[in-house]
Amino acid sequence: MPVLLAISLPVLLALAVAAIGIAGRLGAGAPPEQPPDTGPLAVVPVDAPDATGPDCAALLAALPAELDADAPLPGRPLAEPAQPGVRAWAALPRPVVLRCGLPRPVELTPTSALLEVNGVKWLQLDDGVPDPVVISYVAVDRPVYTIVTIAPALGSGPLQQVSDVVRATLPPTAVRVR
């Protein structure tokens, strides 16, 4: 009996350690993911000379109340004083934020690589880290520059949906690199 006990205790200990490791990898026992914040979002003021113009007004009016991702992303109100030309949607790990009426981005050059999504040309800008926390896309072929900032974890659904609204609302123009 003591021999059986001496053999079974290390085996049981090894099985317990393995079970804990597997459970940790599968996320068992992890706290449930919190829902995204849906309260008013404070948005830093930026130079947006065309934010109050008719093009931005038309675009903002056409944007959906929710964006598509793995789960619908509800609209998020802006904290006062609300910046003109801005819309936001609640999402994890960061909200999706759209700004309309910005000046031409300095990163837009004759050699810039552009991404075309649903008929809209976007300049992709990331936050400069190996695994970006957010990626910003600037619509560069419309009468006003529109930027949408999205966490990569949300996938391409929000950008596709915004592209559809931009394409339907704002007429295409030549890309102005200088």
Summary of the structure (lengths in Angstrom):
residues: 178
radius of gyration: 23.5
end to end distance: 85.9
largest distance: 87.0
contacts: 481
relative contact order: 0.16
helix: 28%
strand: 22%
